[in-house]
């Protein structure tokens, strides 16, 4: 069972329940090509593997390791502007 830790101490209980429900659903019945690996100790730590269609320029690269954290509150336009320099 997933348990909340200090990462969720400031979230309202209904949000924690919603996240738990969604992660549980994705774990038990994931969409095709997606595997979900929740951290049993931290409901905010979810690892996901997504299989692509193949024939992609990066398909032979090794999988990325480590955590990538993004601010989900960032507006789409800011994300686009941030990528313009790449």
C-alpha positions as a Markdown table, in Angstrom:
| # | Residue | x | y | z |
|---|---|---|---|---|
| 1 | Unk | 0.0 | 0.0 | 0.0 |
| 2 | Unk | 1.2 | 3.5 | -0.8 |
| 3 | Unk | 1.8 | 5.7 | 2.1 |
| 4 | Unk | 2.2 | 9.5 | 2.1 |
| 5 | Unk | 5.3 | 11.0 | 3.6 |
| 6 | Unk | 6.6 | 14.5 | 4.2 |
| 7 | Unk | 6.4 | 15.4 | 0.5 |
| 8 | Unk | 2.6 | 15.5 | 0.8 |
| 9 | Unk | 2.1 | 17.0 | 4.2 |
| 10 | Unk | 0.8 | 20.2 | 2.7 |
| 11 | Unk | -1.6 | 18.6 | 0.2 |
| 12 | Unk | -5.3 | 18.4 | 1.0 |
| 13 | Unk | -6.5 | 14.9 | 1.9 |
| 14 | Unk | -8.7 | 14.8 | -1.2 |
| 15 | Unk | -5.7 | 15.4 | -3.5 |
| 16 | Unk | -3.8 | 12.6 | -1.8 |
| 17 | Unk | -6.7 | 10.2 | -2.2 |
| 18 | Unk | -7.1 | 11.2 | -5.9 |
| 19 | Unk | -3.4 | 10.6 | -6.5 |
| 20 | Unk | -3.5 | 7.3 | -4.7 |
| 21 | Unk | -6.5 | 6.2 | -6.7 |
| 22 | Unk | -5.0 | 7.2 | -10.1 |
| 23 | Unk | -1.6 | 5.5 | -9.3 |
| 24 | Unk | -3.4 | 2.4 | -8.1 |
| 25 | Unk | -5.5 | 2.3 | -11.3 |
| 26 | Unk | -2.4 | 2.8 | -13.5 |
| 27 | Unk | -0.5 | 0.1 | -11.7 |
| 28 | Unk | -3.2 | -2.5 | -11.9 |
| 29 | Unk | -4.5 | -1.7 | -15.4 |
| 30 | Unk | -1.9 | 0.3 | -17.3 |
| 31 | Unk | -2.5 | 1.5 | -20.9 |
| 32 | Unk | -0.7 | -0.6 | -23.5 |
| 33 | Unk | 3.0 | 0.1 | -23.6 |
| 34 | Unk | 3.1 | 1.8 | -20.2 |
| 35 | Unk | 4.5 | 0.3 | -17.0 |
| 36 | Unk | 4.1 | 2.0 | -13.6 |
| 37 | Unk | 6.4 | 1.5 | -10.6 |
| 38 | Unk | 5.2 | 3.4 | -7.6 |
| 39 | Unk | 7.4 | 3.8 | -4.6 |
| 40 | Unk | 5.7 | 1.9 | -1.7 |
| 41 | Unk | 7.0 | 4.4 | 0.8 |
| 42 | Unk | 6.4 | 7.7 | -1.1 |
| 43 | Unk | 3.2 | 8.3 | -3.0 |
| 44 | Unk | 4.9 | 11.3 | -4.8 |
| 45 | Unk | 7.6 | 9.1 | -6.3 |
| 46 | Unk | 6.3 | 7.2 | -9.3 |
| 47 | Unk | 8.6 | 5.7 | -12.0 |
| 48 | Unk | 7.1 | 5.1 | -15.4 |
| 49 | Unk | 8.3 | 3.3 | -18.5 |
| 50 | Unk | 6.7 | 4.2 | -21.8 |
| 51 | Unk | 7.4 | 2.1 | -24.8 |
| 52 | Unk | 7.6 | 4.1 | -28.0 |
| 53 | Unk | 6.5 | 3.1 | -31.5 |
| 54 | Unk | 10.1 | 2.3 | -32.5 |
| 55 | Unk | 12.0 | 3.7 | -35.5 |
| 56 | Unk | 12.8 | 6.8 | -33.5 |
| 57 | Unk | 16.1 | 8.6 | -33.7 |
| 58 | Unk | 16.9 | 8.0 | -30.1 |
| 59 | Unk | 15.6 | 4.4 | -29.8 |
| 60 | Unk | 19.1 | 2.9 | -29.4 |
| 61 | Unk | 20.1 | 5.2 | -26.6 |
| 62 | Unk | 20.3 | 3.7 | -23.1 |
| 63 | Unk | 17.5 | 4.6 | -20.7 |
| 64 | Unk | 17.9 | 7.7 | -18.6 |
| 65 | Unk | 18.6 | 7.2 | -14.9 |
| 66 | Unk | 17.8 | 9.5 | -12.0 |
| 67 | Unk | 15.0 | 11.7 | -11.2 |
| 68 | Unk | 13.8 | 14.5 | -13.4 |
| 69 | Unk | 11.7 | 17.0 | -11.6 |
| 70 | Unk | 9.6 | 19.5 | -13.4 |
| 71 | Unk | 7.4 | 22.3 | -12.1 |
| 72 | Unk | 3.9 | 21.1 | -13.3 |
| 73 | Unk | 2.5 | 24.6 | -12.6 |
| 74 | Unk | 4.7 | 26.2 | -15.3 |
| 75 | Unk | 2.6 | 27.6 | -18.1 |
| 76 | Unk | 2.9 | 26.0 | -21.6 |
| 77 | Unk | 4.2 | 29.2 | -23.2 |
| 78 | Unk | 7.0 | 29.4 | -20.6 |
| 79 | Unk | 8.1 | 25.9 | -21.4 |
| 80 | Unk | 8.2 | 26.7 | -25.1 |
| 81 | Unk | 10.2 | 29.8 | -24.5 |
| 82 | Unk | 12.6 | 27.9 | -22.3 |
| 83 | Unk | 13.2 | 25.3 | -25.1 |
| 84 | Unk | 13.8 | 28.0 | -27.8 |
| 85 | Unk | 17.5 | 28.1 | -26.9 |
| 86 | Unk | 18.0 | 24.4 | -27.4 |
